[in-house]
């Protein structure tokens, strides 16, 4: 039973002032006609029905989730009392998902990424789900084929050991590598066995909980009471115990220690939309290369990014600048 966890608790500070703590980037319309979290949900709905899609977010964003995803069942909104990195978020969500879907396979997705070829993306998830059913201790991550010497992403180094499911390669991971400098990024591309780490994972709920119990025992102990709790006790248990979890990313707590990790080389037009440069790559431009969003104009200038949410903005005689207006 394939379920999705969408992590939506981030504050999106790299997109300030458009993205604010009150309304971070996952709840903004940055690329298309929908917000980033709406795009993420719609991307998986053809293969995962809405009742098996879960969103983990902070308490202050619950109303935004309800507003933007009105069809999402309220029980599927998992509320963190505070942000404590991805290991507690994933552990909490795995316990909740297991309550409703005991033998679930769980795909973990960020809420604010862009994927151009959604059919290819969904086909990979279907293959990964089948792989996990046949290899119940496997942890799957999706690795994107690098198109440039990017220093803003982590990398995945893979080995020669591989299996094939539904024409997709599942290659054993050798190491997860931190964001490199320019020289190392070029070296990784030249060596040919490195992929971008997009932070997307797939595993059985039992397997990830077993791994967290082994490698992050404090987190497991803080949350394991959720396993048999009554429905009305869930949030109280979370509120009382979440502070006792270990604030650490899943990469450090589990992925760097587990030995049964596979990466699927993926080429579906991925971007984490983590900078203004990324936004500039995907927004429609005028004939002079200006990206104009809202009530904006660029006169006698080119290659500008101008975004307005509330007021008219006119830029004249300037090129290669960003202008962001947001008084909200």
Protein Blocks (a to p, Z undefined) as FASTA:
>chain_A
ZZddddfkbgolmlcckbcfklcfklpcfklmcdfklmmmmmmmmmmcfklcccdddfkl
mmmmmmmmmmbcfklpccdfbdebjklmmmmmmmmmmmmmmmbccddddfkbccfblmlm
mmmmmmmmmmmmmmmkbccddddddfbdcfkbccddddfbdcdeehiacdddfbdcdddd
fklmmmmmmnopaccdehiacddfklmmmmmmmmmmmlmmmmmmmmmgcfklmmmmmmmm
mmmpccddfklmmmmmpcbbccddddehpaehlafklmmmmmccdfkopacehjdddehi
ahiacddfkbccddehiahiacdddfZZ
